[in-house]
Amino acid sequence: MASLYELLGVLLASLGINLIPFAGPSNLLIAANAALIIKADPWTIGFLVAVGSASAKLIHYVITFFAGNLLSEKRRKILDAESQRVKRWAFPALFVAAATPIPDDPVVVSLGLLKYNPVKFYLAVFLGKLSITIIGAYLGMTGAGIFSSIISQQIMMVVSILLTIAVTLLLLKIDVGKILQGIKKRIGRRENVRPSAN
């Protein structure tokens, strides 16, 4: 069974990694690596990684929340007007961004500037992260069970760290936002090309 220090290490590692804006690896990988390294049930690991990552995003949110006060009064009024429209889709959009490989930092910054409700913000991010971290923890435990009889724990730890670094570098080279914009443009072109029904 994992010690209190190991569990605290998972929480702090998740917090620290997610504090790096636009560059952190998927929380699925963080949870999978934690499950490979320490002996704890997947729900505990998933919960700790989700708390750490959601807390890091809350720090980003708070920074942009107060940075919004530095904007001109005219710009602030425009943002306040926009926030009324955003409230309808903010929670599901934030949940989806937190639960998928889509970068969530643009959504976090936008909602911070719009001064979205901080409780709803944290809840949406936490639930989104939890949905992916539990899956990651189960995958990590499954991998640990399969490979533990073949490979030592130390080698598995090194391999998991190297894989995390490789995936992070890959994500930094691939601009997911640009790919999504390209897909939207293609869909828009197809809809414009379709002949209108008479």
N, C-alpha and C positions, 0 to 999 in steps of 0.2 A: 504494500500500500504506500502511496506517495506521502512524503512528509509535508508539514506545513510550509517549510522553506521552499520545497519544490513547487508546491501549488502557488505560493506567492511569486516565485520566479516566473511561472507561466503568465500570471496576471501582469507583472511588471514588464516582461518581454513583449507581450502583446501591446501594452500601452506605449512602450518606447518605439517599437517598430511602426505603429500606426501614427505616431506623432510626426513622422517624416512625410510631409505632404507630397502627393502625386507619385511617390516612389516605393511605397511599401508593397510587399508581396500579398497575395490573396490570403485572407484569414482562414480559408480552407486549408492552405498549406501550413500555416502557423499551428493550427489545431492538430493537423496530421503529424507534424514534427513533434509536438508536445506529447501526443499519444505514443509515439515511438520511443521517446526519451524517458518518460515517467510512467509509473504504474498507477493509474487512476481511471475511474469509469468515464466513458465518453461524455456523459452529461455534465460532469464536473469540469472536464477540460473545455468542452464547448461553452459552458457558462462563463468560465474565467476568461477565455479568449474574447468572448463577446463583450463582457464588462470592460476589459482593457481597451479593446478597439473602439467601442462606443464612447468611452471616457475620453480617448484621444480626439475623436471627432468633435466631442463637446467642447474641448479646449479650442480647436480650430473655429468652431461656431462662436464661442464667446469672444475670441479675438476680433473676428469680422463684425460681430454684433456691436462692439464698442468702437471699432474703426469706422462704422457707419455714421457715428456722431461727428466725425471730422468732415463729412460731406457738406456741400453748400446747402442752404435752406431750400433752394429751388429743386436741387437733386433729391433731397430728402423727401419733399412733397411728392415727387414723381414715384419714388420707391414706396412710399406709404400707400399711394393709390394702387400700385402694382400688387402690393401684398394682399389686398382684398381678393384679387383674381387668383392669386397663387394658392391661397388657403384651401381651395377645393381639391387640388391634386398634390399638394406638398407631401402629405403623409405617405400615400402609396408610392409616389416617385422616390422618396427618400428610402422607403423600405426596399424597393427594387434595386436602387443603386447600391445599398448596403449589402444586399444578398447575392449580387451578381458580380462578375469581373469588371462591369462598367465602372470607370473611375467615379467615386462619389464626391470627391473634393469640389468640383464645380457646383454641385447641388448644395453642399454644406456651406460654401462661401456665399452663394446666392441667398439662401435662407437666413444666414447670419445677418447679411446686409438688410434683408427685408424684415428683420426682427421677428421671425417666426417663433411661435410659442416654444420655449426651451424644454418643457416637460414632454410635449408631443414630439419634438425633435429627438430627444434622447430615446424615447420609447420606440420610435420608428427605426432608428439606427440600431438599437439593441436587438430588437426582434429580427431585423434583417440579418444582422451579423450572427445571431444565435442559430438561425435556420441553416446557415452555411457551415458554422463552426462545429456543430454536432455531427454533421455529415463528415466533415474533415477528420474529426476525432475517431469516428467509427472506421473510416478508411485507414487511418494510422494504426489503430488497434488490430485491424485485419492484417495489414502488412507486417506488423510486428509479430503476430502469431504465425504467419507463413514463413517469414525469414529468420525468426529467432533460432530455429534449429540448424540453420545453414550458416548464418552470419552472426558474428559477435555483436553485442549491444554497441560497442564503441565504433565499429565499422558502420553500423546502421545509422548512428548519430552523424558521423562524418558525411555519409552519402546523402542523408536527408538535408543537411546544411548546404551541401554543394548543389543539390537539386533546387533548393529554395533560392540560392544565389542565381542559378541559371535561369529560372523562371522569372525572377525579378528583372534581370538584364533583358530578357526577351520582351517583357511587358514595357520596359523603358524604350525599347527600339520600335515597338509596334504602338502606334497612336490609335487607341481604340475609338476615341472621339471622332477622328477623321474617317475611320471605317464606317461608323454609324451614320455620319453625315453623308458619305458616299451612297450608302444603302437608301437613305431617305430621298436623296436626289434622284436615284434610279426609279424608285417607286413613284415619285412625283412626275417624272417624265413619262412613265407608262400610263399614268392616269390622264395626263394631258393629251397623249397620243390616241387614247381610246375614242372611237367615234361616238358622238352623242346620239342618244336614242330619240327618234322623231315620233 
